[in-house]
């Protein structure tokens, strides 16, 4: 196993961006310090040929110019906070509104637009650590927050470990927003990918994808992936939830606790299968319904809608505005930590 850190260019304001290349006998992961993003992830297909299974850009400008948070670590608060406001300890906080009057992925200055410090992890590990600080008041959020992200190759898996500390009470929800296409990053639609999710419930939302507070069963709906099916089988069903999301863009609840399995995703052309495990209580299933890019992706790719799928492990969206949702408050005495593992093999034929 090995880790190399080298330059990846600079941002428009001249900030250097670094690239870490992690390798072991199974995988090769490229991590950049801009947004702590997964820029490339090479996985062997059924013939042993390496396939890049994440969408991304060849340079820093691509990440600065395009939305979608491709591969990025997203926070302080991933997903949506309704009305761009919440109360904490009887004080109201007003956030940057950037999505139908709500705050999406922390507004305009979240970790998804931050250059992290990068360093090697402990000697002997195929791992890298990235750190960034979000000052008190950034996009309206309270507290000075420090986020540490560690990427490690663990056998045939890429492990992501998050740790957050704060100097004042705040709310935290961190995710990785990688867009996966297990047939290859430039292989077109993922509607033929097979997906199985151990998620019997989901959060009902309004038309702007803000949770109503109601938890509904997936059984009998297009959101039921408890038995494996293709992503495309029910994506066009005449259901209100799908109309609101333009396809899949829903928070599904993952039962139990600890680092546990909850998903299988298989690319039919390559045979690559991805298992997802997490300590987090939910996953946002997003079928890249509105994905479009302004500048070419890797190898000149022109990524479009439904050419990838995201499995964004996270806490509940809009939790600060729902007392019965799991608490996302973090304090100086109660820091935040979470782990997600994406593990790869070849699906049985």
Secondary structure, 3 states (H helix, E strand, C coil): CEEEEEEEEECCCCCEEEEEEEECCCEEEEEECECCCEEEEEEECCCCCEEECECCCCCHHHHHHCCCCCCCEECCECCEEHHHEEEECCEEEECCCCECCEEECCCCCCHHHCECEEEECCCCCCEEEEEEEECCCHHHCCCCEEEEEEEEEECCEEEEEEEEEECCCEECECEECCCECCCCCCCCCCCCCEEEECCCEEEEECCCCCEEEEEEECCCCCCCCCCCEECCCCCCCCCHHHHHHCCCEEEEECCCCCCEEEEEEECCCCCEEEEEEECCCEEEEECCCCCCCCCCCHHHCCCCCCCCEEEEEECCCCHHHCCCCCCCEEECCECEEEEEEEEEEECCC
